[in-house]
């Protein structure tokens, strides 16, 4: 199967599955009374979202896994080898990167599911404790990094420099990248359509990056991510009929990490995930400044999308502006990868 055919097939199938699942999963979540609990400290107008079905991330998690599997099987039946094909020589280590990355994302999604389930079953906004969630995340991180380490993937590609062996620093750097990215994506899920919109742009960027790097299997996984996010976005665009919950946002964080490592360039998250970075930095800065000044704030509310809400921005405007910023970061990052390989 030609790569362009596979990519289009992956996007459309993932989109269709995620969209159609909305007709099944949303009523099911309503029937179970799995609704969102809104914090009193949040924007007052968010109270209208009280009871909106959560765990909608199941829609794109299922669609991404199913569509990826279907395209791979179809390609195999047609005599292709898209998973390990490309413009460069690719060994079995690529299979490790892709499947270990996908398993990592699913594992993070399960942690988010446990967190969401506790929230909705107990009718409160606190799910897993910080210690429980962090401990579970550390176990997933170590398992993923161990898989990369045992397959010899301890290096990182840096544009204009080449492959750099991280050696022991591989573990420290990897733990920081994974933990920060997964939680930064989680912070981004704060207004209708935001997280899915910016992640769709990130997926497009990863498709381009994987093609530039010559990793066709990775571009297919990114294409399935794009389709799943767009299919879900139909249901989540303001006013959202469902929320992805930690189930979805933590899975998406895992996918962003998996794709970045699969193209051997985790540093690209700084540009491909520029909105995630800004969201997390705004929260960290707010907390640090609040403690240092004994109660003063830099932003009206953090993460920063809530600041713009408090300034009068509508949720649709926040989504559009943040998505455009994400797109700009993607263009810069893709240009660096393209020219950095020359």
ABEGO torsion letter per residue (X at the ends): XBAAAAAAAAAAAAAAAAAAAAAAAAAAAAAAGBBBBBBAABBAAAAAABGBBBGAAAAAAAAAAAAAAAAAAAAAAAGBBAAABEABBBBAAAAAAAAAAAAAAAAAAAAAAAAAAAAAAAGBABBBBAAAAAAAAAAAAAAAAAAAAAAGBABBBBBGAEBBBAEAAAAAAAAAAAAAAAAAAAAABABBGAAAAAAAAAAAAAAAAAAAAGBAAAAAAAAAAAAAAAAAAAAABOBBABBAEAAAAAAAAAAAAAAAAAAGBAAAAAAAAAAAAAAAAAAAAAAAAAAAAGGBBABABOBAAAAAAAAGBBAAAAAAAAAAAAAAAAAAAAAAAAAAAX
